[in-house]
């Protein structure tokens, strides 16, 4: 890919890549599992998704950026919104997620479960 086209692509998708912890890969270095980006039938780059290790931390950081504060500093209503956002993003499918989110929020596991239960009623 030409440098200017690559620069344009990076500028466009950089916020998305940063939000999910992914990297843009040159087409010559694509590995299995990378997501190819095509233009007119030609692979111009690929996105390498991050490993699952650290996924919950990345999701928490993303929600904190979105809500403008650390989870522990949020109001009760904002914590409930954070739980909703994390749930929508699949955070609670990860092992120990409830415990880790509770620790990050400074609340008990029961509180996180109560917030989750109120979402799924």
C-alpha positions as a Markdown table, in Angstrom:
| # | Residue | x | y | z |
|---|---|---|---|---|
| 1 | Unk | 0.0 | 0.0 | 0.0 |
| 2 | Unk | 1.3 | 3.5 | -0.8 |
| 3 | Unk | 2.4 | 5.5 | 2.2 |
| 4 | Unk | -0.3 | 8.2 | 1.7 |
| 5 | Unk | -3.1 | 5.6 | 1.4 |
| 6 | Unk | -1.8 | 3.8 | 4.4 |
| 7 | Unk | -1.6 | 7.1 | 6.4 |
| 8 | Unk | -5.2 | 7.9 | 5.4 |
| 9 | Unk | -6.3 | 4.4 | 6.5 |
| 10 | Unk | -4.5 | 4.7 | 9.8 |
| 11 | Unk | -6.0 | 8.1 | 10.5 |
| 12 | Unk | -9.5 | 6.8 | 9.8 |
| 13 | Unk | -9.3 | 3.6 | 11.9 |
| 14 | Unk | -6.8 | 4.6 | 14.6 |
| 15 | Unk | -9.5 | 5.5 | 17.2 |
| 16 | Unk | -11.1 | 2.1 | 16.6 |
| 17 | Unk | -7.8 | 0.2 | 16.9 |
| 18 | Unk | -6.9 | 2.1 | 20.1 |
| 19 | Unk | -10.3 | 1.4 | 21.6 |
| 20 | Unk | -10.1 | -2.3 | 21.1 |
| 21 | Unk | -6.3 | -2.7 | 21.6 |
| 22 | Unk | -5.7 | -3.9 | 18.0 |
| 23 | Unk | -2.9 | -3.1 | 15.6 |
| 24 | Unk | -2.8 | -2.4 | 11.8 |
| 25 | Unk | -0.6 | -4.9 | 10.0 |
| 26 | Unk | 1.1 | -4.5 | 6.7 |
| 27 | Unk | -0.3 | -7.0 | 4.0 |
| 28 | Unk | 3.1 | -8.7 | 3.8 |
| 29 | Unk | 3.0 | -9.7 | 7.5 |
| 30 | Unk | -0.6 | -11.1 | 7.8 |
| 31 | Unk | -1.0 | -14.1 | 10.0 |
| 32 | Unk | -3.9 | -16.5 | 10.5 |
| 33 | Unk | -6.5 | -14.8 | 12.7 |
| 34 | Unk | -5.8 | -11.3 | 11.3 |
| 35 | Unk | -8.7 | -9.5 | 9.8 |
| 36 | Unk | -7.9 | -8.5 | 6.2 |
| 37 | Unk | -8.9 | -5.1 | 4.9 |
| 38 | Unk | -9.7 | -5.1 | 1.2 |
| 39 | Unk | -10.0 | -2.3 | -1.3 |
| 40 | Unk | -11.2 | -3.2 | -4.8 |
| 41 | Unk | -10.4 | -6.9 | -4.2 |
| 42 | Unk | -6.9 | -6.2 | -3.0 |
| 43 | Unk | -5.8 | -6.8 | 0.6 |
| 44 | Unk | -4.2 | -3.4 | 1.6 |
| 45 | Unk | -3.7 | -4.2 | 5.3 |
| 46 | Unk | -5.0 | -6.3 | 8.2 |
| 47 | Unk | -6.1 | -5.7 | 11.7 |
| 48 | Unk | -4.5 | -7.9 | 14.4 |
| 49 | Unk | -6.9 | -8.2 | 17.3 |
| 50 | Unk | -5.4 | -8.3 | 20.8 |
| 51 | Unk | -5.0 | -11.5 | 22.7 |
| 52 | Unk | -7.7 | -12.4 | 25.2 |
| 53 | Unk | -5.2 | -11.8 | 28.0 |
| 54 | Unk | -5.9 | -8.3 | 29.4 |
| 55 | Unk | -9.3 | -8.0 | 27.6 |
| 56 | Unk | -11.2 | -7.1 | 30.7 |
| 57 | Unk | -8.7 | -4.4 | 31.6 |
| 58 | Unk | -9.0 | -3.0 | 28.1 |
| 59 | Unk | -12.8 | -3.0 | 28.4 |
| 60 | Unk | -12.7 | -1.3 | 31.8 |
| 61 | Unk | -10.3 | 1.3 | 30.5 |
| 62 | Unk | -12.6 | 2.0 | 27.6 |
| 63 | Unk | -15.6 | 2.4 | 29.8 |
| 64 | Unk | -13.7 | 4.7 | 32.1 |
| 65 | Unk | -12.7 | 6.9 | 29.2 |
| 66 | Unk | -16.2 | 6.9 | 27.9 |
| 67 | Unk | -17.7 | 7.9 | 31.3 |
| 68 | Unk | -14.8 | 10.2 | 32.2 |
| 69 | Unk | -13.7 | 8.7 | 35.5 |
| 70 | Unk | -12.3 | 5.7 | 37.2 |
| 71 | Unk | -15.0 | 3.1 | 38.0 |
| 72 | Unk | -14.4 | 3.6 | 41.7 |
| 73 | Unk | -15.0 | 7.4 | 41.4 |
| 74 | Unk | -18.4 | 7.0 | 39.6 |
| 75 | Unk | -21.8 | 7.7 | 41.2 |
| 76 | Unk | -24.1 | 4.7 | 41.8 |
| 77 | Unk | -26.0 | 5.6 | 38.6 |
| 78 | Unk | -22.9 | 5.8 | 36.6 |
| 79 | Unk | -21.6 | 2.5 | 38.0 |
| 80 | Unk | -24.9 | 0.9 | 36.9 |
| 81 | Unk | -24.3 | 2.4 | 33.4 |
| 82 | Unk | -20.7 | 1.1 | 33.5 |
| 83 | Unk | -22.0 | -2.4 | 34.3 |
| 84 | Unk | -24.5 | -2.1 | 31.4 |
| 85 | Unk | -21.7 | -1.1 | 29.0 |
| 86 | Unk | -19.4 | -3.8 | 30.2 |
| 87 | Unk | -22.2 | -6.4 | 29.9 |
| 88 | Unk | -23.0 | -5.2 | 26.3 |
| 89 | Unk | -19.3 | -5.7 | 25.4 |
| 90 | Unk | -19.2 | -9.2 | 26.7 |
| 91 | Unk | -17.0 | -8.5 | 29.8 |
| 92 | Unk | -18.9 | -10.9 | 32.0 |
| 93 | Unk | -18.3 | -13.9 | 29.8 |
| 94 | Unk | -14.7 | -13.7 | 31.0 |
| 95 | Unk | -13.6 | -15.7 | 34.0 |
| 96 | Unk | -13.4 | -13.7 | 37.3 |
| 97 | Unk | -14.9 | -10.7 | 35.6 |
| 98 | Unk | -17.5 | -10.0 | 38.3 |
| 99 | Unk | -14.8 | -10.1 | 41.0 |
| 100 | Unk | -12.4 | -7.9 | 39.0 |
| 101 | Unk | -15.0 | -5.3 | 38.1 |
| 102 | Unk | -16.2 | -5.3 | 41.8 |
| 103 | Unk | -12.6 | -4.6 | 42.9 |
| 104 | Unk | -12.2 | -1.8 | 40.3 |
| 105 | Unk | -15.5 | -0.2 | 41.4 |
| 106 | Unk | -14.8 | -0.6 | 45.1 |
| 107 | Unk | -18.1 | -2.5 | 45.6 |
| 108 | Unk | -19.0 | -6.1 | 46.5 |
| 109 | Unk | -19.5 | -8.9 | 44.0 |
| 110 | Unk | -23.1 | -9.0 | 45.2 |
| 111 | Unk | -23.5 | -5.3 | 44.2 |
| 112 | Unk | -22.3 | -6.2 | 40.7 |
| 113 | Unk | -24.6 | -9.2 | 40.5 |
| 114 | Unk | -27.5 | -7.0 | 41.6 |
| 115 | Unk | -26.7 | -4.4 | 38.9 |
| 116 | Unk | -26.5 | -7.2 | 36.3 |
| 117 | Unk | -29.8 | -8.8 | 37.5 |
| 118 | Unk | -31.5 | -5.5 | 37.2 |
| 119 | Unk | -30.4 | -5.3 | 33.5 |
| 120 | Unk | -31.7 | -8.7 | 32.7 |
| 121 | Unk | -35.2 | -8.5 | 34.2 |
